[in-house]
């Protein structure tokens, strides 16, 4: 039997230059050096280091399985070393996502975001990594749904017998810490009833169905679902989710996966984590959040796996085919920015609970009188 491989993305905001714009090269180099040492020692098979805006994203392959203490400790120590450099450079928000004083076996609940999956590597294994900045985990709900359940996006759901039976979605209620497994196409409307409420219900994983070309217990997509305010008790930065998606041969084609990002849908985040704005797919070189600390954006890195080795990446959105998407995003940004402090540009009250707005309301509460 083929030995399984694990792909992990572990990310954290350890400091931005300037403000929340991007991760500087000095920080990226610290991460590369640390992971290169781990690769040379055999701790991991391969790695790549990215930045999505001001988030440091570690993409690693290994044989340790998900939630490995060894891999999570490696990521944590990498973030600690990067934080030391960030403090030396006096970067803004140095170490802001490291919410614990010491590593305790797993980075979950400690601030960093995590998306990992263990699977049997196929004869040809396309693996796509999507990294977002200035938004929340629910920002992936719409594109992941379109990839694996929308026949208007993914033609294979209609014309490829290996996709025709659909997929199983693992959906988390991140307010109540519960999950549910639901099937497409038969439960499509119920799934939409949940994931349309993207601030509470988020897609965590997607699985093949029983009897298909791929093992039903091995995920084909996984999304980070950590909510920083749930850990810190207050707003300390947006969650900036990441995702891994496998493609081809019984799964949506690479082009069908990427197509799901061709519509710049509205997501929560942007300035101070308090505004709705369009999600803009950008090439690596534009992975810096500038206008109003945004707009929210996503980069895509495409790989082929070869015995766990990452071949690539291909910069998936570095293509004029996405120029109109980016233009549409900026048209939407212009429109919604005109609302200023008014909803629906500013998030509704319940989503502002963990931002700095309650401090303003506290100052005014004694001024109110009964009517």
FIVOTOR-998600 format. One line per field, with one value per residue: residue number from 1; x, y, z of N, C-alpha, C in turn. Coordinates in steps of 0.1 Angstrom, whole numbers, plus 2048, in hexadecimal, padded with zeros to 3 digits. Layout:
! residues N
n <- (NUM|...)
n_x <- (X|...)
n_y <- (Y|...)
n_z <- (Z|...)
ca_x <- (X|...)
ca_y <- (Y|...)
ca_z <- (Z|...)
c_x <- (X|...)
c_y <- (Y|...)
c_z <- (Z|...)
***
This chain:
! residues 371
n <- (1|2|3|4|5|6|7|8|9|10|11|12|13|14|15|16|17|18|19|20|21|22|23|24|25|26|27|28|29|30|31|32|33|34|35|36|37|38|39|40|41|42|43|44|45|46|47|48|49|50|51|52|53|54|55|56|57|58|59|60|61|62|63|64|65|66|67|68|69|70|71|72|73|74|75|76|77|78|79|80|81|82|83|84|85|86|87|88|89|90|91|92|93|94|95|96|97|98|99|100|101|102|103|104|105|106|107|108|109|110|111|112|113|114|115|116|117|118|119|120|121|122|123|124|125|126|127|128|129|130|131|132|133|134|135|136|137|138|139|140|141|142|143|144|145|146|147|148|149|150|151|152|153|154|155|156|157|158|159|160|161|162|163|164|165|166|167|168|169|170|171|172|173|174|175|176|177|178|179|180|181|182|183|184|185|186|187|188|189|190|191|192|193|194|195|196|197|198|199|200|201|202|203|204|205|206|207|208|209|210|211|212|213|214|215|216|217|218|219|220|221|222|223|224|225|226|227|228|229|230|231|232|233|234|235|236|237|238|239|240|241|242|243|244|245|246|247|248|249|250|251|252|253|254|255|256|257|258|259|260|261|262|263|264|265|266|267|268|269|270|271|272|273|274|275|276|277|278|279|280|281|282|283|284|285|286|287|288|289|290|291|292|293|294|295|296|297|298|299|300|301|302|303|304|305|306|307|308|309|310|311|312|313|314|315|316|317|318|319|320|321|322|323|324|325|326|327|328|329|330|331|332|333|334|335|336|337|338|339|340|341|342|343|344|345|346|347|348|349|350|351|352|353|354|355|356|357|358|359|360|361|362|363|364|365|366|367|368|369|370|371)
n_x <- (808|805|818|809|807|80A|7FD|803|7F8|802|7FD|804|801|81C|827|826|82F|82D|81A|7FE|804|817|82B|84D|86B|880|874|868|87F|88A|877|87A|894|892|87F|88D|8A2|894|88B|8A3|8AA|898|880|86A|85C|85B|858|848|849|833|824|805|7F9|7FF|803|816|81B|81F|825|826|832|830|834|826|80C|7EC|7E9|801|818|833|835|824|832|849|83F|836|84E|85B|84B|850|86B|869|85A|86C|87E|86D|867|880|882|86F|855|832|819|828|82B|80F|7FC|804|7F8|7FD|813|825|82D|817|813|802|7F8|7DE|7C5|7D7|7DB|7E8|7DD|7D1|7D2|7CF|7D5|7D4|7DD|7DB|7F3|7ED|7F2|7F6|7F6|7E7|7E9|7DC|7E1|7D1|7D2|7C8|7C3|7B9|79F|785|780|768|768|771|75A|748|759|763|74B|742|756|753|738|728|71A|71B|733|745|74A|74E|73E|727|72E|742|744|751|74F|735|724|728|733|73F|739|749|73E|743|736|741|73B|72E|73F|73A|734|729|722|71B|70A|710|6FF|6E7|6E1|6E4|6D6|6D2|6EC|6F3|6E2|6F0|70C|709|708|722|733|72F|72A|740|751|765|772|773|767|76B|750|744|74F|759|774|788|795|77C|781|796|79D|796|797|79F|79A|7A7|799|79C|792|79D|793|784|797|7A8|796|791|793|7AF|7BA|7B2|7A6|7B0|7B0|7BB|7BE|7BF|7BC|7B5|7B8|7AB|7A7|78F|788|77F|78C|7AC|7A7|78C|78C|79A|789|775|77C|779|765|762|759|746|756|75C|771|78D|795|79F|792|777|766|752|75D|769|777|796|7A7|7CA|7EB|80A|81C|80C|803|7FD|7EE|7DF|7CD|7B7|7BF|7BD|7AE|79E|7AF|7BB|7D3|7DF|7F0|7FD|805|816|817|833|83B|837|847|846|83E|842|83A|81D|812|7F3|7E0|7ED|7E7|7D9|7BF|7B1|7B0|798|789|797|793|778|776|782|770|75A|766|769|74E|743|753|74A|736|742|741|729|713|70C|728|739|73A|71E|70F|712|729|73C|742|759|76C|77C|766|752|75F|75C|740|73D|746|732|71C|711|705|6EC|6C9|6A8|68D)
n_y <- (7F4|816|82F|848|86C|88B|8AB|8CB|8EB|905|923|945|966|979|991|9B0|9C4|9E3|9E8|9D5|9CA|9B8|99A|99E|997|990|982|96D|95F|956|943|931|928|91A|906|8F9|8EE|8DB|8CB|8C1|8B1|89D|8A0|8AB|8A7|8B9|8DD|8FD|921|93B|95C|969|986|995|97D|961|944|922|907|8E5|8C3|8A2|883|880|881|891|8AC|8A8|8A8|8AC|8BA|8D0|8DC|8E3|8F6|909|911|91C|932|93F|946|956|96A|975|981|993|9A4|9AE|9BD|9CF|9CB|9D0|9C3|9AD|98B|987|973|95E|952|944|93E|929|90C|8F0|8D6|8D7|8EE|8F6|90A|91C|932|933|92A|90C|8F4|8D4|8B4|891|878|85F|860|865|858|86E|88C|8A9|8C5|8E0|8FE|917|938|950|973|98C|984|96C|949|940|94B|939|92A|92E|92B|910|902|906|8FA|8DE|8D8|8E8|8E6|8F9|905|8F0|8DB|8C0|8B4|8AF|8A2|88F|86F|866|87B|87F|876|886|897|896|8AC|8BA|8CE|8E8|8F6|911|921|911|8FC|8E3|8C9|8BE|8A5|8A6|89F|8A4|8A0|89F|8AC|8C6|8DF|8E1|8E2|8FB|90B|90C|913|92C|93D|949|952|942|927|911|902|8E7|8CF|8BB|89D|87F|86B|84A|82E|83A|845|84D|849|84A|853|865|887|89F|8BA|8D4|8EC|907|90F|91F|937|955|968|958|94B|95E|96F|988|9A0|999|99A|990|96F|963|94C|92B|912|8F1|8DF|8C3|8B6|8AB|88B|87B|88F|8B3|8C5|8D7|8EF|8F3|8F5|90D|91F|924|93A|94F|961|97E|97B|989|98D|98A|9A0|9B1|9D4|9D7|9C0|9C3|9C8|9C2|9B5|9B1|991|98E|97D|979|97B|96E|984|999|995|9A6|9BB|9D9|9F0|9FE|9EC|9D5|9CA|9AD|98F|973|95A|941|923|90A|8E8|8C9|8AA|895|879|885|89C|8BE|8CA|8E6|908|910|930|936|94A|95C|968|976|96E|972|98D|99C|993|99E|9B9|9BB|9B6|9CD|9E0|9D9|9DE|9FA|A02|9F7|A03|A1D|A1D|A22|A25|A17|9FB|9E5|9E4|9E8|9CE|9BC|9C1|9AA|99D|9B0|9AE|9A5|9B7|9D8|9E9|9E5|9F2|A0D|A0E|A09|A21|A31|A28|A32|A49|A44|A45|A3B|A37)
n_z <- (800|7F8|809|81D|818|828|825|830|839|84D|85D|866|873|878|877|865|848|839|857|851|838|829|82C|833|820|831|846|838|830|848|84F|839|83D|855|84F|83A|848|856|841|837|84D|84C|858|84B|82A|815|80E|80B|80D|812|80E|817|814|832|83F|848|838|83A|826|827|821|82D|841|858|85F|867|87F|88C|8A6|8A2|889|88D|8A2|895|883|896|8A3|88D|889|8A1|89E|888|893|8A5|894|888|89D|8A1|88A|890|886|87E|894|89D|8A1|8A6|8A2|8B2|8CC|8E3|8FF|8FE|8EB|8E9|8E0|8CA|8B0|8AE|8BA|8C4|8B5|89A|879|86A|850|846|836|833|81C|802|7EA|7C8|7A7|797|7A7|7AB|7BF|7CF|7DF|7F1|7FD|813|81C|833|839|843|84E|842|829|816|812|7FC|7E3|7E8|7E9|7CF|7C0|7C7|7C5|7B4|795|782|784|785|76D|76C|77F|772|759|75E|768|77F|791|793|7A8|7BD|7DC|7FF|818|834|84C|863|880|88D|8A2|8B5|8B7|8A9|890|870|857|835|816|7F3|7D3|7E1|7FA|7F5|7F7|813|81B|810|81F|837|832|826|83B|842|857|86C|865|855|83A|841|838|819|80C|7F7|7EB|7F7|7E4|7CE|7B8|7CA|7EB|804|81E|81D|81B|802|801|818|831|845|864|87B|892|89C|8AF|8BF|8CD|8D8|8E4|8DD|8C2|8AF|897|875|86A|853|83F|833|819|80C|7EE|7DB|7B9|799|787|791|7A1|7A2|786|783|776|77B|797|79A|78D|79F|7AD|79D|7A0|7B2|7D0|7EC|80B|82F|842|839|840|861|867|865|850|832|812|7F0|7E6|7D8|7C0|7BC|7AD|7BB|7BD|7C2|7DC|7F3|80A|805|7FE|813|826|815|7F7|805|7FD|7E9|7E2|7CC|7CB|7B6|7B6|7AD|7BC|7C3|7CF|7E8|7E5|7DC|7BE|7AC|7B7|7A1|79A|79E|799|78A|770|753|74F|766|769|764|779|78E|788|78B|7A6|7B0|7A7|7B7|7CF|7CE|7CD|7E6|7F9|7F9|80B|823|846|848|84A|82E|82B|843|85B|868|88A|89B|891|897|8B1|8BD|8B5|8B6|8B9|8CF|8E4|8DE|8E0|8FB|906|900|90D|925|91C|911|914|921|90A)
ca_x <- (800|80D|818|802|80E|803|800|7FF|7FA|801|7FF|802|805|827|82C|824|838|82B|80C|7F9|805|81D|836|859|874|888|86C|866|88B|88B|86E|880|8A0|88E|879|898|8A9|88B|88B|8B0|8AB|88E|874|860|860|85D|851|849|846|82C|81D|7F9|7FA|808|804|821|815|829|820|82F|82E|837|82D|823|7FD|7E6|7EA|80E|81F|840|833|81F|83D|852|839|836|85C|85E|844|857|878|865|856|878|883|863|869|88D|87F|864|849|825|812|831|826|802|7F4|809|7F0|801|821|82E|827|811|810|7FA|7F6|7D0|7C1|7E2|7DC|7EA|7D3|7D6|7CA|7D7|7CE|7DC|7D6|7E3|7F7|7E9|7FD|7F8|7EF|7E7|7E6|7DB|7E1|7CB|7D6|7C0|7C6|7AF|791|781|77F|75C|76B|772|74E|743|761|764|73E|741|75F|74F|72A|721|71C|71D|741|74D|743|750|733|71D|732|74C|73D|758|74B|726|71D|72A|73D|73A|73E|74A|73B|745|72F|74C|736|72A|749|734|736|71F|726|70F|70E|70A|6F6|6DA|6DF|6EA|6CE|6D4|6FA|6F3|6DC|6FA|718|706|70B|731|73A|72C|72B|74B|755|772|778|76A|76C|764|745|748|74D|75F|782|791|791|772|786|7A1|797|79A|798|79F|79B|7A9|78D|79F|78D|7A6|78D|780|7A3|7AD|78B|78F|799|7BE|7BE|7A8|7AA|7B9|7B0|7C3|7B8|7C5|7B2|7BB|7B1|7AC|7A5|784|785|77E|799|7B2|7A0|77F|78F|79E|77E|76C|781|778|75B|768|74D|748|75A|75E|77F|792|79A|79C|78A|76A|75F|750|764|76B|783|79D|7B2|7D6|7F8|813|822|802|7FE|7FF|7E1|7E2|7C2|7AE|7C5|7B7|7A2|7A1|7B5|7BE|7DD|7DE|7FD|7FA|810|814|81F|83B|83F|837|84E|83E|843|83B|82C|818|80A|7E6|7D8|7F5|7E1|7CF|7B1|7AB|7B0|78A|785|79D|78D|76B|779|785|764|752|76C|766|740|740|75B|743|72D|749|73E|71C|711|713|737|73C|734|713|713|717|737|745|742|767|775|77D|759|74C|765|755|733|73E|748|726|710|70A|6FE|6DF|6BD|69C|683)
ca_y <- (800|823|837|855|878|896|8B9|8D5|8FA|90B|931|94F|974|97B|99F|9B5|9CF|9EA|9E5|9C8|9C9|9AB|994|9A2|98C|98B|978|961|958|94F|937|928|922|911|8FA|8F2|8E5|8D0|8C3|8BA|8A7|893|8A2|8AD|8A3|8C5|8E8|90A|92C|946|966|96E|993|995|970|958|937|917|8FB|8DA|8B5|899|876|87F|882|89E|8AF|8A2|8B1|8B0|8C4|8DC|8E3|8E9|903|913|916|924|93F|946|94C|961|975|97B|98A|99E|9AD|9B5|9C7|9D7|9CA|9D2|9B7|9A2|97F|989|967|955|956|93D|940|91E|901|8E6|8CA|8D9|8FC|8F9|912|924|93E|930|923|8FF|8EB|8C8|8A8|885|871|856|867|85E|857|87D|892|8B7|8CA|8EE|906|924|93F|95D|97D|996|97E|961|93B|93F|950|92E|922|92F|924|902|8FC|906|8F0|8D0|8D6|8F0|8E2|905|907|8E3|8D3|8B1|8AF|8AB|89A|885|865|865|886|881|872|891|896|897|8B9|8BB|8DC|8EB|901|916|927|907|8F1|8D7|8C7|8B6|8A0|8A7|89A|8AA|8AB|89D|8B5|8D3|8EA|8E2|8E7|90A|912|90D|91A|93A|944|945|956|938|919|911|8F5|8E3|8C5|8B5|88F|878|861|83C|827|841|842|851|844|853|858|86E|893|8A5|8C8|8D7|8FB|90B|915|925|945|95B|96E|94D|947|969|976|995|9A1|99B|998|987|961|961|93D|924|906|8E7|8D9|8B9|8B8|8A2|87C|878|89C|8BE|8C8|8E3|8FB|8F4|8FA|91C|926|928|947|959|96B|984|97C|991|986|993|9A2|9BE|9DD|9D4|9B4|9C8|9CC|9B9|9BA|9A6|989|990|974|981|974|96F|991|9A3|991|9B1|9C2|9E7|9F9|9FC|9DF|9CA|9C3|99F|989|965|956|933|91C|8FD|8DF|8BB|8A3|88A|872|88F|8A8|8C8|8CE|8F3|90A|918|93B|933|956|965|965|980|969|977|99C|9A1|990|9A8|9C6|9BA|9B8|9DB|9E7|9D7|9E5|A08|A03|9F5|A0D|A29|A1C|A27|A1D|A11|9ED|9D8|9E4|9E4|9C2|9BD|9C2|99E|99B|9BA|9AD|9A3|9C2|9E3|9F1|9E5|9FC|A19|A0D|A0A|A2F|A39|A21|A3A|A54|A40|A46|A34|A3E)
ca_z <- (800|7F7|815|81C|819|82E|821|83A|839|85A|85A|872|871|882|876|858|843|846|85C|84D|829|825|834|82C|81C|83C|84D|830|830|855|84E|82F|843|85F|848|833|852|859|835|837|858|849|85F|841|81D|80D|813|804|816|80A|816|812|81B|83E|845|845|835|838|81F|829|81F|837|843|866|861|86B|88D|891|8AF|89C|87E|893|8AA|88B|87F|8A1|8A5|882|88B|8AB|898|87F|89C|8AA|889|886|8A8|89E|87F|895|87D|884|898|89E|8A9|8AB|8A2|8BC|8D8|8EF|903|8FB|8E3|8F2|8D9|8BE|8AF|8AE|8C5|8C8|8AD|88C|871|866|847|844|833|831|811|7FA|7DE|7BC|79C|795|7B2|7AB|7CC|7CE|7EC|7F0|809|813|826|837|839|84D|848|83A|81C|80E|810|7EE|7D9|7EA|7E5|7C0|7BB|7C9|7C5|7AB|788|779|786|783|763|76F|787|768|74E|762|771|78C|79A|792|7B4|7C7|7E7|80D|81E|842|84F|871|887|895|8AE|8BF|8B6|8A4|882|869|84A|82C|809|7E7|7D2|7E7|805|7F1|7FD|821|81D|80E|82B|842|82F|823|847|842|863|876|85F|84C|835|846|82F|80F|80A|7ED|7F0|7F6|7D8|7C3|7B5|7D4|7F8|80A|82A|81A|816|7F5|804|826|833|852|86A|887|894|8A5|8BA|8C8|8D5|8E0|8EC|8D7|8B4|8AE|889|86E|86B|847|83E|828|815|802|7E5|7D1|7AC|78D|789|79B|7A8|799|77F|788|771|782|7A4|799|788|7AA|7B2|792|7A4|7BF|7D9|7F8|817|83A|846|834|849|86F|868|868|844|827|806|7E6|7E7|7CC|7BD|7B7|7AC|7C6|7BE|7C8|7E9|7FD|80C|806|7FE|81F|82A|80E|7FC|808|7F1|7E9|7D8|7C9|7C7|7B1|7B7|7AB|7C6|7BE|7DB|7F2|7E1|7D6|7B1|7AB|7B4|797|79F|796|795|783|763|74F|74F|773|769|765|787|797|785|791|7B5|7B3|7A5|7C3|7DA|7CD|7D1|7F4|801|7F9|816|82F|853|848|845|830|82B|850|85F|872|898|8A1|88C|89C|8BF|8C1|8B0|8C0|8BA|8DC|8ED|8DA|8E5|909|909|8FE|913|92F|916|90D|91E|91C|902)
c_x <- (809|80C|811|80B|805|807|7FA|801|7F8|805|7FD|807|810|82D|82B|82D|830|81D|809|7FA|80B|827|843|862|87C|881|86A|873|88E|883|875|88C|89C|888|883|89F|8A1|88A|898|8B1|8A0|881|868|865|864|855|851|844|83F|828|810|7F7|804|808|80F|81B|820|821|82A|829|836|82F|828|814|7F9|7E8|7F7|814|82C|83F|82E|829|847|84C|839|844|860|857|84B|864|874|861|862|87E|87A|865|876|88B|874|858|83C|81F|81C|82C|818|7F9|7F9|803|7F3|80F|82B|826|822|80C|809|7F8|7E7|7CC|7CC|7E4|7DE|7DF|7D9|7CC|7D3|7CF|7D8|7D5|7E0|7E6|7F4|7F5|800|7F0|7F0|7E2|7E7|7D9|7DB|7CD|7CF|7C6|7BA|7A0|790|780|773|75D|76D|765|749|74C|762|756|73E|74A|759|740|722|724|71F|72C|749|746|743|745|727|722|73D|745|744|755|73C|71F|71F|734|737|741|73E|749|73C|73C|73A|748|733|734|742|737|72B|725|71A|714|708|709|6EA|6D7|6E4|6E3|6D1|6E3|6FA|6ED|6E6|705|716|709|71A|738|738|72F|736|74E|763|779|76D|770|765|759|74B|746|753|76E|78C|78C|788|777|792|79B|79E|79B|797|7A1|79E|79D|78F|799|795|79F|787|78B|7A7|7A3|789|795|7A8|7C3|7B4|7AF|7B3|7BA|7B8|7BC|7C0|7BA|7B9|7B2|7B3|7A9|79B|781|784|78C|79F|7AB|793|781|792|792|775|770|780|76D|760|75D|751|74C|75C|76D|783|797|795|793|77B|761|75D|757|766|778|78A|7A8|7BE|7E2|800|818|819|7FC|803|7F3|7E4|7D6|7B8|7B2|7BF|7B8|7A6|7A6|7B9|7C9|7DB|7EB|7F9|807|80C|81D|826|841|841|83F|845|844|83B|841|829|810|7FD|7DF|7E1|7F2|7D8|7C1|7AA|7AC|7A2|785|78A|797|77F|76C|77B|779|75B|759|769|757|73E|748|753|739|734|745|731|71C|70A|722|73D|734|728|718|719|725|741|748|751|771|776|770|753|752|75F|747|733|73F|73B|71A|709|703|6F0|6D5|6B1|693|675)
c_y <- (80C|82A|844|861|882|8A3|8C2|8E3|8FF|91A|93A|95C|977|989|9A4|9C1|9D6|9E7|9D7|9C4|9BC|9A6|997|996|987|981|96B|959|951|942|92D|921|917|904|8F2|8E9|8D9|8C6|8BA|8AF|89C|895|8A5|8A9|8AF|8D1|8F4|915|937|951|969|97B|993|988|967|94A|92C|90B|8F0|8CD|8AD|88C|874|87F|88F|8A0|8A9|8AC|8B5|8BB|8D1|8E4|8E9|8F6|90D|919|91F|932|946|94D|958|96D|97C|985|996|9A8|9B5|9C0|9D1|9D7|9CB|9C4|9AB|997|97F|97D|95C|958|94D|940|935|913|8F6|8DA|8CB|8E8|900|8FF|91B|931|93B|928|916|8F9|8E0|8BC|89D|87C|868|85D|85F|85E|866|884|8A2|8BC|8D9|8F4|914|92C|94D|966|987|990|973|954|93A|944|945|927|922|928|915|8FB|8FC|8FC|8E2|8CE|8DE|8EC|8ED|909|8FB|8DA|8C4|8AC|8AA|8A0|88F|87C|864|870|887|87F|87D|88E|898|8A3|8B8|8CA|8DE|8F7|907|91E|91D|8FB|8E4|8D6|8BE|8B2|8A0|8A4|8A3|89F|8AA|8A6|8C3|8DF|8EC|8E7|8F6|911|915|917|928|943|942|94A|94C|92A|919|903|8F2|8D9|8C0|8A7|889|86F|853|837|82E|83D|845|84C|84E|859|862|87B|898|8B4|8CA|8E6|8FD|912|91C|934|94B|962|964|949|952|971|984|995|9A3|999|98F|979|95D|952|938|917|8FE|8E0|8CF|8BA|8AC|893|878|884|8A7|8C1|8D5|8EF|8FD|8F9|909|924|92B|935|952|964|971|986|984|989|990|994|9B0|9C6|9D9|9C8|9B7|9CC|9C1|9BE|9AE|99E|989|986|97B|978|977|97E|99C|99F|99A|9B9|9D0|9EF|9F5|9EF|9D3|9CE|9B4|998|97A|962|946|92D|90E|8F4|8D1|8B4|897|883|87C|89C|8B1|8CD|8DB|8FD|911|923|93B|93F|960|963|970|97B|96E|986|9A1|99E|99B|9B6|9C6|9BC|9C6|9E4|9E6|9DE|9F4|A0A|A02|9FF|A1A|A29|A21|A1E|A17|A03|9EE|9D8|9E1|9D7|9C5|9BC|9B5|99A|9A5|9B9|9AC|9AD|9CD|9EC|9F0|9EF|A0A|A1A|A0F|A19|A36|A34|A2A|A46|A51|A42|A3F|A3D|A37)
c_z <- (800|804|813|81E|820|829|82B|836|847|858|866|86D|87C|880|867|855|838|84A|858|83F|825|82F|82C|829|827|844|845|830|83D|854|844|835|84D|859|840|83C|855|84D|835|842|856|851|856|834|815|813|809|80E|80D|814|80F|81A|826|845|840|844|832|832|821|826|828|838|851|869|866|87A|893|89A|8A9|892|884|89B|8A0|886|88A|8A3|899|884|896|8A6|88F|887|8A2|8A0|887|891|8A6|894|884|88C|885|888|899|8A7|8AD|8AB|8AB|8C9|8E4|8F2|8FF|8F3|8EC|8EB|8CC|8BD|8AF|8BB|8CB|8BF|89E|886|86B|85C|843|83F|82F|826|80A|7ED|7D2|7B2|798|79F|7B2|7B9|7CC|7DC|7E9|7FD|808|81E|827|835|843|846|83F|82C|812|80B|802|7E4|7DB|7E6|7D5|7BA|7BB|7C7|7BA|79C|77E|77A|781|77A|765|777|77E|75F|751|76C|77E|796|79C|79F|7BF|7D2|7F4|813|82D|846|85E|875|890|8A1|8B9|8BF|8B3|895|87D|85B|841|81E|7FE|7DC|7DA|7F3|802|7F7|80C|824|81B|819|836|83D|829|82F|84A|84E|86E|870|854|847|83A|83C|824|80D|7FD|7F3|7EF|7E8|7CC|7C0|7C0|7E2|7FF|817|829|814|809|7F6|813|827|842|858|877|887|89F|8B1|8C4|8D1|8DE|8E8|8E7|8C9|8B5|8A0|882|86D|85F|844|832|825|80B|7FB|7DB|7C5|7A3|791|794|7A4|79E|793|785|783|777|790|7A4|795|793|7B0|7A8|795|7B1|7C9|7E5|804|822|83E|843|840|858|871|869|85C|83A|81A|7FD|7E8|7D9|7CA|7B6|7B6|7B9|7C8|7C3|7D5|7F4|7FE|80E|807|809|825|822|7FF|7FF|7FB|7F4|7DE|7D7|7C4|7C3|7B1|7B0|7B6|7BF|7CA|7E7|7EF|7D9|7C9|7AD|7B5|7A6|79E|798|792|78E|774|75F|74E|75C|773|76B|773|790|795|78C|7A0|7B8|7B1|7B2|7CF|7DA|7D2|7E0|7FD|802|805|823|83B|853|844|837|82D|838|854|868|880|89E|89D|891|8AB|8C5|8BB|8BA|8C1|8C8|8E6|8EA|8E1|8F4|90E|908|906|91D|92A|912|918|918|914|903)
***
